Amino acid sequence: MKLRENLKKILSIFGVLAVGIILMIALGSTEKESNKRELKPEVRTVETQIVTFGNINLEITGYGAIQSQNELNVVSEASGKVMFAKNNLKNGTFVKKGETVLIIDQREVENTLYSLRSNYLKAIASLLAEMKIENVNIYKKWSDYFESIDIKKPIPELPYNLTSREKIKLSARDILTKFYAVKNQEILLTKYKITAPFDGFLKSNGIIKNSIISKGMKLFKITDAKNLEVAIPLLVEDINLIDFFKKITATLYSEKSDDIINGRIIRKESILKRNTQTLDVFVAFKNDKLNTYFLPGNYIRVDIQGKYLKNVARIPRYLVDNNSFIYTMVNGKLAHSKVDVITIQNDYAIIRNTIPKETEIVKTILQKPLLGMGLKSSSESLKINNDSPNINATTVGEF
C-alpha cells in the first residue's frame, strides 16, 4: 500500500517537472519570436531630389565702401582780392562741371595782356608792307592772319610752313618773342578764374568775397560726386572665378534701400594683402542722380559677374559633408557618393558632373544614418533646377 502511494508521489513530481519544462520551452520560443520582430529593419521616410546638370553663371559677392574716382586739391596759382566765391566756398557746396567757383581780381593782368596783344599786332602790321612788295602769296597768308586776331580773344597760332625768308623777317622784328609773351600772359590770366573740372562737392574752410588770398594758398578740395568706385576685397579663390579678359559687369546694392546701380570692373590689385590674404577689385559706376545711398562713404554689397560654368549642378550646401560626400537613395536603400565641389554658393554647392545621371539625393537630415538602411521617398522626387538666376559665391576650390 505504501509502495503504491510512493509511486504516485514520484509520478506526480515528474509530471509537474515535465509540464514546467514544456511551459519554459514554449515561453522561450515566444520570446525569440518577439525578439525577431523587434530586430526587423525599419524603413525611413525621407525627402529626396533628383540631380540634373546644366549651365550656371556664377556671381561673386563682396562688400566695400564707396569712394570717388576723382578728388582734387585746388591751390591758388595767383594772388589778389577775391571778386567772387561760390557760396563762400562752404563745405558741401555742389558745383557743376565748368561752373565758376572763384574769381580773383584780374584787371591788372588783363590790361597787361591787351597791351602785349597791341604790340604784337603793331609788329605784324609793319611786316605786311614789305611782304606785299616781295611776294603776293606770302602777303595774303599774313594778311589773313592779321585780320583773324581779336585783341579781346586769345591770339591764333602762327601760320604753318614758314619759309626761310619769313623766319628772318619775324626774327628781325622780334615777332616770335612778342607772340610767346602774349601766350604766357594768356596762361597767367586763366589762373585768376577757377572753374569746376567735374560735378562735385567742395570741402573748404570757406573764402568770402573781398578777402585776400596769396599764391600757393590751399583753396578747397573738390570730390567727384558722380563718377564713383568701390574696392571689393576678394580671396584668391574668388578672383580665379572671374574672367578678367572679358568685360565684367557688376550690380551694386544698398543695404539701406532697394535701389540698384550697375557698374563694371575697371582694375584689380596685383599684390596680395598679407593680413587678409585678399586682393582688391575695383568696381566703377555712375551716380548721375546723386542717389544719397550711393554717395562716397556708403557701405554697399556688390555682386560681380563670374565665369560661365557648363555641365554643373547646384545642390543644397548642407547635403555635402566635410569629405565631399552626399547621401543618396539607390533601390530603396541609403548609399553615398563622392562629389567634386567647384565652389560653395552661400546656401548651395556647385558640383561637377561626376555622379550617375538622375542621381536621387536624400535631403532629409538623418539621425545615425546607416548605409544600406531602407528608405522611402515622402513624395515624388523633384529635379533640382539649375536654370535659376545667378547665385553668390564663396569659393572652396579652383576649376
C-alpha positions in Angstrom: 0.0 0.0 0.0 2.8 2.4 0.9 4.7 1.4 -2.2 1.8 2.4 -4.4 1.4 5.8 -2.7 5.1 6.5 -3.0 4.9 5.6 -6.7 2.1 8.0 -7.2 4.0 10.8 -5.5 7.0 10.2 -7.7 4.9 10.1 -10.9 3.2 13.4 -9.9 6.5 15.1 -9.2 7.8 14.0 -12.7 4.6 15.2 -14.2 4.9 18.7 -12.6 8.5 18.9 -13.8 7.5 17.9 -17.4 4.8 20.5 -17.5 7.2 23.1 -16.3 9.8 22.2 -18.9 7.2 22.3 -21.6 6.0 25.8 -20.4 9.6 27.1 -20.3 10.3 25.9 -23.8 7.0 27.5 -25.1 7.8 30.8 -23.3 11.4 30.8 -24.7 10.1 30.2 -28.2 7.7 33.1 -27.8 10.4 35.4 -26.6 12.6 34.6 -29.6 9.8 35.3 -31.9 9.2 38.6 -30.1 12.9 39.5 -30.4 12.9 38.6 -34.1 10.0 41.1 -34.7 11.9 43.9 -32.8 15.0 43.4 -35.0 13.0 43.8 -38.2 14.7 46.7 -40.2 12.8 50.0 -40.2 12.1 51.8 -43.5 12.5 55.5 -43.0 10.6 58.1 -45.0 12.8 60.8 -46.4 12.6 63.7 -48.8 14.6 63.3 -52.0 15.5 65.2 -55.1 16.9 64.2 -58.5 20.2 66.0 -59.5 20.2 67.4 -63.1 23.2 69.2 -64.7 23.2 72.4 -66.7 24.9 75.7 -67.1 25.3 78.4 -64.5 26.6 82.0 -64.4 28.5 82.5 -61.2 28.3 85.6 -59.1 30.9 86.6 -56.6 29.7 88.8 -53.7 31.8 91.3 -51.9 31.3 94.4 -49.7 33.1 97.7 -49.7 32.9 101.4 -49.1 32.2 103.9 -51.9 34.8 106.4 -52.8 35.2 109.0 -55.6 37.2 108.3 -58.7 38.3 111.9 -58.8 39.4 114.1 -55.9 41.3 117.3 -56.5 43.0 119.7 -54.1 42.9 123.2 -55.6 45.8 125.6 -54.7 45.9 129.2 -55.7 48.4 130.0 -58.5 47.7 133.7 -58.3 47.3 136.3 -55.5 44.9 139.2 -55.0 41.4 140.2 -53.9 38.6 137.7 -54.2 35.9 139.1 -56.5 33.6 136.1 -56.4 33.4 132.8 -54.4 30.6 130.3 -54.9 28.6 130.1 -51.7 31.7 131.4 -49.9 33.2 128.0 -50.6 31.4 126.4 -47.7 31.6 122.7 -47.1 29.1 120.7 -49.1 28.7 123.3 -51.8 27.8 121.4 -55.0 29.2 122.7 -58.3 28.7 121.6 -61.9 31.5 120.9 -64.4 32.6 124.2 -66.0 30.9 126.4 -63.4 32.9 129.3 -62.0 33.9 128.6 -58.4 36.3 131.5 -57.6 37.4 134.7 -59.3 40.5 136.7 -58.2 40.8 140.4 -59.3 42.4 140.1 -62.7 42.1 143.6 -64.1 45.8 144.4 -63.9 46.8 141.2 -65.6 44.1 141.6 -68.2 45.2 145.1 -69.1 48.8 143.9 -69.5 47.6 141.2 -71.8 45.8 143.8 -74.0 48.9 145.9 -74.2 51.0 142.9 -75.3 48.5 141.9 -78.0 48.5 145.5 -79.2 52.3 145.5 -79.6 52.1 142.1 -81.3 49.6 143.5 -83.8 51.8 146.5 -84.5 54.8 144.2 -85.3 52.7 142.2 -87.7 51.4 145.3 -89.4 54.9 146.6 -90.0 55.7 143.2 -91.7 52.8 143.3 -94.1 54.1 146.3 -96.1 57.4 144.6 -97.0 55.7 141.2 -97.8 53.2 142.9 -100.2 56.0 144.1 -102.4 58.1 140.9 -102.2 55.5 138.1 -102.5 51.8 138.3 -103.0 51.1 134.8 -101.7 53.0 135.3 -98.5 51.4 138.7 -98.1 47.9 137.1 -98.4 48.7 134.5 -95.8 49.9 137.0 -93.2 47.1 139.5 -94.1 44.5 136.8 -93.3 46.3 136.0 -90.1 46.4 139.7 -89.1 42.6 140.0 -89.6 41.9 136.9 -87.5 43.4 138.5 -84.4 41.0 140.0 -81.9 42.6 141.9 -79.1 40.0 140.5 -76.6 40.4 136.9 -77.6 43.4 134.5 -77.4 45.7 135.0 -80.4 45.7 132.2 -83.0 48.8 130.1 -83.7 51.4 131.3 -86.2 50.9 130.3 -89.8 52.5 127.0 -90.7 55.2 126.2 -93.3 57.2 129.3 -92.8 59.9 130.0 -95.4 63.4 130.9 -94.5 62.7 134.4 -95.7 59.7 134.7 -93.4 61.7 133.4 -90.4 64.4 136.0 -90.9 61.8 138.8 -91.1 60.0 137.5 -88.0 63.2 137.3 -86.0 64.4 140.8 -87.1 61.2 142.4 -85.8 61.1 140.2 -82.6 57.7 139.0 -83.6 58.3 135.5 -82.2 59.3 136.9 -78.8 56.1 139.1 -78.7 54.0 136.1 -79.7 55.1 133.9 -76.8 54.9 136.9 -74.4 51.2 137.2 -75.3 50.8 133.4 -74.9 52.4 133.4 -71.4 50.2 136.3 -70.3 47.1 134.5 -71.5 48.1 131.5 -69.4 48.6 133.7 -66.4 45.2 135.3 -66.8 43.5 131.8 -66.6 44.9 131.4 -63.1 42.7 134.2 -61.8 39.5 132.4 -62.6 38.9 128.8 -61.3 36.2 126.6 -62.7 35.0 123.2 -61.6 36.7 120.3 -63.6 33.7 118.0 -62.9 30.5 117.8 -61.0 31.3 117.5 -57.3 31.1 118.8 -53.7 33.5 121.2 -52.2 35.3 120.9 -48.9 36.9 124.1 -47.6 37.3 126.3 -44.6 35.5 129.0 -46.5 36.6 132.0 -48.5 34.4 135.1 -48.7 34.3 138.0 -51.2 36.9 140.8 -50.8 39.2 138.6 -48.8 42.9 138.5 -49.9 44.5 135.2 -51.0 48.1 134.5 -51.8 49.9 132.3 -54.3 50.2 128.7 -53.0 47.3 129.0 -50.6 45.0 125.9 -50.4 41.6 127.0 -51.5 39.4 123.9 -51.5 39.1 120.2 -52.2 36.5 119.0 -54.8 35.2 115.5 -54.8 33.6 114.0 -57.9 30.1 113.0 -56.8 29.0 111.1 -60.0 32.0 109.0 -61.1 32.5 106.6 -58.2 34.1 103.3 -57.4 34.2 100.7 -54.7 37.1 98.5 -53.7 36.0 94.9 -53.0 38.5 92.6 -51.2 38.3 89.1 -52.6 40.1 85.9 -51.8 42.4 84.4 -54.4 39.9 81.6 -55.0 37.2 84.1 -55.7 39.5 86.0 -58.1 40.0 82.8 -60.1 36.3 82.6 -60.7 36.3 85.9 -62.6 37.3 86.1 -66.3 39.2 89.4 -66.4 39.7 89.0 -70.2 36.1 89.9 -70.7 34.0 93.0 -69.9 32.9 92.2 -66.4 29.7 93.7 -65.1 28.6 94.1 -61.5 25.4 95.0 -59.6 25.6 97.3 -56.6 23.0 97.0 -53.8 22.4 99.4 -51.0 21.9 97.8 -47.6 19.5 100.6 -46.6 17.2 100.7 -49.6 16.0 98.7 -52.6 18.0 100.8 -55.1 20.3 99.1 -57.5 23.0 100.5 -59.7 25.0 98.7 -62.4 28.8 99.0 -62.7 31.9 97.3 -64.2 35.3 96.2 -63.0 38.0 98.7 -64.1 41.1 97.3 -62.4 42.4 94.9 -59.7 45.4 94.8 -57.4 48.3 92.5 -58.1 49.8 92.3 -54.6 48.2 90.1 -52.0 47.4 91.8 -48.7 49.4 89.9 -46.1 47.0 90.2 -43.2 43.7 89.3 -45.0 45.1 87.3 -48.0 42.9 89.2 -50.3 43.1 91.3 -53.5 41.1 94.5 -54.1 38.9 94.5 -57.2 37.7 98.0 -58.1 34.1 98.4 -59.5 33.3 101.7 -61.2 29.8 103.2 -61.6 28.0 106.4 -62.2 25.6 108.1 -59.7 24.1 110.6 -62.1 21.1 111.2 -60.0 23.2 111.7 -56.8 21.3 109.0 -55.0 22.2 109.5 -51.3 22.5 105.8 -50.7 25.4 105.6 -53.3 27.4 108.7 -52.3 31.0 108.3 -51.2 31.3 106.7 -47.7 28.3 104.4 -48.0 29.0 100.7 -47.4 27.4 98.5 -50.1 27.1 95.0 -51.4 28.4 94.2 -54.9 27.6 91.1 -57.0 30.3 90.6 -59.6 29.7 88.5 -62.8 31.7 85.3 -62.6 32.7 82.6 -65.1 30.1 80.7 -67.0 30.2 77.1 -65.9 28.9 74.2 -68.1 27.5 70.8 -67.1 27.3 71.5 -63.4 24.7 71.1 -60.7 23.6 73.2 -57.8 22.6 71.3 -54.6 21.9 72.4 -51.1 25.1 73.1 -49.2 24.2 71.2 -46.1 23.9 68.0 -48.0 27.7 67.9 -48.6 29.8 66.7 -45.7 33.3 67.6 -44.9 34.7 64.8 -47.0 32.6 65.9 -50.1 30.2 63.0 -49.8 26.4 63.2 -50.2 23.7 60.7 -49.2 21.7 59.1 -52.0 18.8 56.7 -52.3 19.6 53.7 -54.6 17.0 50.9 -55.0 15.3 52.0 -51.8 18.4 51.9 -49.7 20.7 54.5 -48.3 24.0 55.0 -50.2 26.5 57.8 -50.6 28.6 59.3 -53.4 31.6 61.5 -53.5 31.1 64.7 -55.4 33.6 67.2 -57.0 32.8 70.6 -55.4 33.7 73.6 -57.5 32.5 76.3 -55.2 30.2 77.0 -52.3 27.4 79.4 -53.2 26.0 80.7 -49.8 23.3 78.0 -49.2 24.3 76.0 -52.3 27.3 73.9 -53.5 28.2 73.8 -57.2 29.4 70.3 -58.3 30.8 68.9 -61.5 29.0 66.2 -63.4 30.9 63.2 -61.8 28.0 61.2 -60.4 25.5 59.0 -62.3 22.7 60.6 -64.2 19.4 61.2 -62.4 21.1 60.5 -59.0 18.4 60.8 -56.2 19.9 62.6 -53.2 18.5 62.5 -49.7 17.5 65.9 -48.5 16.3 64.9 -45.0 18.9 65.1 -42.3 19.2 61.5 -40.8 20.0 60.7 -37.2 22.6 57.9 -37.1 22.5 57.0 -40.8 23.5 53.5 -41.8 24.5 52.7 -45.3 22.1 50.1 -46.7 19.2 51.0 -44.4 15.8 51.0 -46.1 14.4 54.3 -47.4 11.1 55.5 -48.8 10.6 58.9 -50.6 7.9 61.0 -49.0 6.8 62.3 -52.4 7.6 62.2 -56.0 11.2 63.4 -56.3 11.7 66.9 -57.8 14.5 67.8 -60.2 16.9 70.4 -58.9 16.6 73.5 -61.1 20.0 74.8 -62.4 18.4 77.5 -64.7 17.8 79.9 -61.8 19.4 83.4 -61.7 23.0 83.9 -60.8 24.0 82.9 -57.3 26.5 84.3 -54.9 29.9 82.6 -54.5 32.4 81.8 -51.7 34.9 79.5 -53.3 36.2 76.2 -51.9 38.2 75.1 -54.9 39.5 76.1 -58.3 38.3 74.7 -61.6 
